[in-house]
Amino acid sequence: MAIASPRLTSMAHLPLLSPPPTTFSSSSSSSAPPSMPTSMPPPPSSSSSSSSSSSSSSSLVFDAAVLSRQADIPAQFVWPAEEAPAAEAGEEELGVPSVDLGAFLSGAPGAAAEAAALVRWACERHGFFQVVNHGVPARLLAEAHRCAAAFFATPLPEKQRAQRRPGDSCGYASSFTGRFSEKLPWKETLSFRFSPANAAAAADDLVLKYFLCTLGHDYEHIGRVYQEYCEAMSRLSLEIMEVLGLSLGVGPEHYRRFFEGNDSTMRLNYYPPCQRPELTLGTGPHCDPTSLTILHQDDVSGLQVYTAEDERWRTVRPRADAFVVNIGDTFMALSNGRYKSCLHRAVVNREAARKSLAFFLCPRMDRVVRPPPALVDGRNPRAYPDFTWAALLEFTQKHYRADMKTLDAFSHWIQSTNKGVA
Ligand SMILES: O=C(O)CCC(=O)C(=O)O
C-alpha cells in the first residue's frame, strides 16, 4: 500500500505525455505510490512535495485518449520483467465459490451451513469468494457503473476539481499526474469516505455531501447514487460478516457488531486501454490492509489473484450478478491468522477500458483489532498483537508497501514504536 520513502523525482525530468494543460495545475496530485493497494492511501506527504504553485509545462500530464492509442508507452509505466504480466498469466481461473446470500438470509434449511463451508474453504486458501443473490438492485449497479464512466469521461480539469490532496484519502487521483515514481499503475481513481448514518450523526449522507462540496450541485445525482451504493455495500458487508462469523465458529453476531459503526472507503477504478498491456499493470500486486473488499467488475476481465502454492496468477472473471469479496489484513488479524489476505492485481488490455467499483470495509479508527477468545488457545496462540486500524493505516501509508508480509512487519513496528494498544 505504501512505501517507506517513495522515490522522489524532479518533475522537470518527467516527460510530457500530452500537451501541458493551460487552464489548470496538473502537479498537485497526492496520488499514492504505484503499488499501493488502492484501499485508503493518502500517501506520505513527502511524496507530494510539489504544490500547485510548482506546476509547469514539464509536469507529467495524463490524457487517456492519447495514451491509450500510443504504442510507445512512457518508461514510468513499464514494470520490471519479473512483475510485468506474463502472456500466459491469468489464463486459468481462480476457484472462487459462489455464496448464495439470499438463501443464507432467508434461513433456508442447510443454507447457513453451506454458505459457511464455502466461505471457510475459500478463506483458508486464498481469501476470495463471490456473493450472488445479494439483494443489491441491478438498477443501482448499472447506474453506479454509468456514473463512473461519465465521471472519468469528463476532461481532466473537471476531474481535478476533486484532486486528492496530500494527506487525504479521498479524491481524484491518476498515476499520471504528479507521480514521482516508476512502475506507475495504468489507471485513474476517485475515492470517498463512507460511514453508516447511525455511526455518528455527522456521517449522515457523507457521500452525497462529498460530491456536493467538492464538485458542486451538478453532481447531486452521482452523489445520491454513490450514497445509496455505499449504504448497500455497508449492509452487504455486515451480512457477509455473519457468514464469516459462522464459518469461524464464533456465531453470526460477533464480527457484525464489530463493524456496525464502520469507517469505510469507496473507490471507483478506471483503467484505460493500453497498447502494450504486457509491460504495465492497472493496479500493482498488493494485499488490502483493510478488513473486507467488495468489488464489482464491469464486463471486462482484469482482476488476478496470486496463488502461492503454485506461484501463479489466476483470473477472477467478471460476473454481472456477483460481487467479488476478499479478506484484507485487518480481518486476517481478527481471525487470528486463519483466513488469508492474498496478493492480487489488475491487468489492462489493448481493446477495452475497464471499470471496477471497490468498497473497502474498515472498522472505526479507534477500534481495537483483536480476535475473539474462541479463536485463541494453546495450539493457536495470538498471531498478532492488539492494534487499532488507525495504526495499521499509518503504517501502510507512511512506512510499508502492503504485501503478503504486512502484518508481520506491522507487528514488529508497533512493538518497536510503542504504537500498540496498551
Ligand atoms: O480493479 C480491480 O479488479 C482490483 C482493484 C483493486 O485491487 C484495488 O482497488 O485495490
The ligand as an ORCA input file, in Angstrom:
! r2SCAN-3c Opt
* xyz 0 1
  O      -9.883     -3.398    -10.272
  C      -9.690     -4.483     -9.757
  O     -10.110     -5.532    -10.235
  C      -8.873     -4.590     -8.490
  C      -8.778     -3.300     -7.759
  C      -8.004     -3.394     -6.503
  O      -7.381     -4.377     -6.186
  C      -7.989     -2.234     -5.626
  O      -8.610     -1.211     -5.957
  O      -7.335     -2.347     -4.537
*
